[in-house]
Amino acid sequence: MRTTLAALVLGMGGPALAASPLVGSYDGHQMEVAAGLDLNADGTFQYGLSYGALDEQAKGRWMERDGKVLLTTEPAPKRPTFTVVSDTPSSDGKLIVALDKPEALGGVTLTVRVTFKGSDKPMFLEVGEDGTVPLPRGLTPVAVVPDLPIYDVPLDPYPLKDVGRTLIFRFEPNDLGVADFRDEPLIIDNGQLVMRRYDRTLTFRKEGK
C-alpha cells in the first residue's frame, strides 16, 4: 500500500500548512482490508483502499475542521457511465437489456436498476441469460440503467419509450476506482482517524506511534 500511495504523488503544490500533528502517514489495515492515507504538510493527501474485489484511490487536498479531517479529491473524477448505443423495439414486447461488450463487467451477472411509474425508489433486477428483464406484474417501467457492481456510483437512468424495447449499453469506465471525496470526514479520535467507507469502519493509525 505504501508503494501504491507513493506512486500517486504528482507534485501537487499549494501553500504550506502550519505545523500540524496530523501530518504524516497512516495505516488503516485490518482483517480483509488494506488501506493507507498520507496527509502532507502542503495540504495534499493520497489515499488507497483494497477491500475484497474493491480497489480505490484518491488524491487531492485536506483540511482540519471541527475535530475532523476533510478530504476533497482534486481534480474531481469523471464518473463512469453507461451509454445507449442501440434502442429498438423488441419482437416479443419484453424489456431486453445487454452490453455491447459483456466482458466489461468482468463476468459478473448483469443487473439493472429499474424505475417504475409512480415510484421514486428503483428496483434492482437480475437480467436473464437471454437479456430479458423480469419485470414485476402490474408495474410500468419508465427508466433503466445497468447496475455497477461493488462501486457505489450514481448513474443516470435511461428513459424508456415503452416497455417492449431492446437496449444495448456501452460501459465507459472513465475514472472508475477514483474515490470522489467532497469534504469526506474522518473523525479525529486520540490521534487516530476514523472513516466510514462502504460497510466498514476504517481506523487509520499514524505510523511510527
Order of alpha helices (4+ residues) and beta strands (2+ residues): alpha-beta-beta-beta-beta-beta-beta-beta-beta-beta-beta-beta-beta-beta-beta-beta
